[in-house]
Amino acid sequence: MPVLNKEQLIELYKEKFAKASSVILADYSGLTVEKVNSIRRYFREAEVEYLVVKNSLAVKAIEGTPLESLKKYFKGMTSVAFSYSDAVAPAKSARKSEQEFEKFKIKAGFVQGKILEPKDVDVLSKLPGIQEQRSILLGVILAPAQKLLAQVSAPAQQLVGVIDAYANKTEA
């Protein structure tokens, strides 16, 4: 990523905050570069963008937006996880990182206009993600058709069983 000046960084942050369906803020102080790279990998695998931000510029980027109430969390070393489609994915990845690396601490989250405290982010991380929700919905949609198919094919299976029993009886 090329070096950006302050105005460009503020615009970049504004764009990311505006597009995000959910945001998780975390403190990563005390972690080695290797551990931070592992954390980045967790977020990348979940299709979540993970950035280390400059607090003063991030605060300027959220001024006048619904995210403005997050200002108080931009203290110390701050990283931000942005998800643009799955609101649960950053919470899951952040929770996984927090469990694996004790120095990684979730500061707050923001989903659908609401600030989430760390305990709320933990609850959010336990909800099914978008892919899990899709598979649950697909199962619900397919269940009646599968049951109908089982009912329709049951008499044929029973007939085959009777014929097979008769064939076995005549052979003996």
Secondary structure by P-SEA (a helix, b strand, c coil): cccccaaaaaaaaaaaaaaccbbbbbbbccccaaaaaaaaaaaaaacbbbbbccaaaaaaaaccccccccccccccbbbbbbbccccaaaaaaaaaaaaacccccccccccccccccaaaaaaaaacccaaaaaaaaaaaaaaaaaaaaaaaaaaaaaaaaaaaaaaaaaac
